[in-house]
């Protein structure tokens, strides 16, 4: 059963990645959500490197949040990734939800990033 869920999740990610890719002018904001943490990266797929990253395991955010698996923690990660992207001069990104539903923690991160200046 566990292996079957992993295969389904992997298929979803591959299907989404066929359609969503980042360029130098409009990189990809990739979100990975685990049971305990949430991670966000802004990736330039043409050059193949991560421009900016933020997560609930960052030292700066770890002190400000109580639990890393809540919508409040995801909101903080969204604010952080937007601030770091704006510091690098990035305003437009393509959102990659990583095969997860646009609901809950993924939605909270996306909305916080939008409110703090990212356009997608």
N, C-alpha and C positions, 0 to 999 in steps of 0.2 A: 504494500500500500504506500509506504513512504517513498519508494523508488518511483512509483507511478506518478505521485504528486510532483516529484522533482523533474521528471520528464515533461510533464504538462507545463510546469513553470518555465523550464528551459525553452520549450517551443514558443511560449508566449513572448519571451524576451527576444528570441531570434526573429519572430514575425514583426515585432515592433522595430527592431534595429534595422530591418530592411527598409523601412519607411523614414526613420528618424536618424539623421546623421548631422554632426556639427562641422562647421567650417571655421576658418579663421575670423571671418566677420560676424558669424552667428554660431558660436559653439553650443554644445549640447550640455544641458543641466541634467545629469543623471542622478537618480535617487535610488538608494538601496535601503530597504527597511528590514531589519531583523526583529526578533521578538524583544530584544533588550535595547537596541540602539537604532539610530537613523543616520545615514551618511549621505552627503551631497557633494558632487564634483562637477566642475565645469570643464568639459573636455573638448579639445580641438582634435577632431577625428582625422583631418587631413594630415596634420603633422604628427599625430599620435601621442599627444602628451596632455597631462592634466594641468590646466591653467590655475585653478583655484579649488580648494576643498574645504569642507567643514563637516563636523560630525559631533555627536553627543559625547564623544570620548576626548575632544579637545580640552586642553587644560583650562582655557578661558571660559568655556561653557560649562565644564564639569562643576565649577564652584557656584555658578548661578542657578543651576537646576537641581531640584530634589530627586526626581525620578527621570531616567533617560528614556523611558518608554511611554511618554505621554504626549498629547498634542501640544502642550506648553513647551516641551523640550523641542519638538519639531518646529514650532514657531521661532524659537531662539536660533535654531540652525538655519532656518530660512532668512532671518535677519542678518545673521553672520555671513552667509554665502553671498547675499546681495551687497553687503558693505564691502566685502573683499573683492567682489567682481567690479564694483564701481571704482574702487581704488586702482584696479588694473586697467580701467577704461572700457569695460564691457557693460553694455546696457541691454543688448538684444541677445536672447538665447533661445534654444529649442528645448522644450521640456520632455524628458524621458522618464516616465514613471516606473520603469523597470519591471513591467509585467504586473504590477499591483494595481488595484482599483484606485481611482481618483476619489478617495474618501478617507476620512480620519486623519492619520498622521501625515500621509502623503499630501493631502489637500491643505492641511495646516501649513506645511512647509512651503508649498507653492504660493499660497495666498500671502504669506509673510514676505516671500521674496518679491512678489509683485508690488506689495505695499511699500517696500523699501527701494524701489527703483528699477528692478529688472522687468523687461518687456518680453512676454511670450504668450 
